[in-house]
Amino acid sequence: MFALLTRLAQRHRAFFLQFATFVGVGLTAAAGHFTTLAIMVERNWAGPVLASLAGFIVGSVISYSLNRRFTFESTRSHAGALPRFATVAGIAFIMTGVLMDLLVHRIGLYYLLAQAITTGLVMIWTFSAYRIWAFAHKAGAREQRAE
């Protein structure tokens, strides 16, 4: 079993590194998102859904900057990557609003728990769409830069 896992890890090393980088960037973006959310809700500036969407915008700025540079090593110009990123982020923005409304107002979850669940679900969409479409993925880009 261990040998099988080792072979899989070696075969898909680049993907695992990319995903690990995405998670690191995501945690950084989530810190901005959750901080904005908590401040806005706790100071009664907005309800959890609106505050989550404001936090999403803060997290998106962090996410674009770091993912373009470190995670996907995009070869697209900003003019090429930004509209694609905005499309993926726009869909994720709608998903965030719908999921937060469902989890907080319909199911009655505490807003920070609802945001944690929402973040996990939306992350699956964003990683897939950024990797496949928004940022150019060039096999070996990480290795070429190291040389």
WOUR-V423708 format. One record per backbone hydrogen bond with DSSP energy under -1.0 kcal/mol. CO is the residue of the C=O (numbers start at 1). NH is the residue of the N-H. E is the energy in kcal/mol with one decimal. If there is no record, write none. Layout:
co={CO/CO}
nh={NH/NH}
e={E/E}
This chain:
co={1/2/3/4/5/6/7/8/12/13/14/15/16/17/18/19/20/21/22/23/24/25/26/27/28/29/30/31/32/33/34/35/36/37/38/39/40/40/41/47/48/49/50/51/52/53/54/55/56/57/58/59/60/61/62/63/64/65/66/67/68/77/78/81/82/83/84/85/86/87/88/89/90/91/92/93/94/95/96/97/98/99/100/101/101/102/103/110/111/112/113/114/115/116/117/118/119/120/121/122/123/124/125/126/127/128/129/129/130/138/140/141/142}
nh={5/6/7/8/9/10/11/12/16/17/18/19/20/21/22/23/24/25/26/27/28/29/30/31/32/33/34/35/36/37/38/39/40/41/42/43/45/46/44/51/52/53/54/55/56/57/58/59/60/61/62/63/64/65/66/67/68/69/70/72/74/81/82/85/86/87/88/89/90/91/92/93/94/95/96/97/98/99/100/101/102/103/104/105/106/107/109/114/115/116/117/118/119/120/121/122/123/124/125/126/127/128/129/130/131/132/133/134/135/141/144/145/146}
e={-2.2/-2.3/-2.4/-2.4/-2.5/-2.3/-2.7/-2.1/-2.5/-2.6/-2.4/-2.9/-2.6/-2.3/-2.4/-2.4/-2.2/-2.8/-2.9/-2.5/-1.7/-2.8/-3.0/-1.8/-1.5/-2.4/-3.6/-2.1/-2.1/-2.7/-3.0/-2.5/-2.4/-2.4/-3.0/-1.9/-2.6/-1.5/-1.6/-2.6/-1.9/-2.0/-2.2/-2.5/-2.1/-1.6/-1.7/-2.9/-2.3/-1.7/-1.6/-3.0/-2.9/-1.8/-2.3/-2.9/-2.2/-1.2/-3.1/-2.6/-1.7/-3.1/-2.7/-3.0/-2.9/-1.9/-2.3/-3.3/-2.5/-2.0/-2.3/-2.6/-2.0/-2.5/-2.6/-2.3/-2.6/-2.9/-2.7/-2.2/-2.5/-3.1/-2.8/-1.6/-1.3/-2.2/-3.1/-2.6/-2.1/-1.9/-2.2/-2.6/-2.9/-1.9/-2.2/-2.8/-2.2/-1.0/-1.0/-2.7/-2.6/-1.7/-2.8/-3.0/-2.4/-2.5/-2.3/-2.1/-2.4/-2.2/-2.6/-1.9/-1.1}
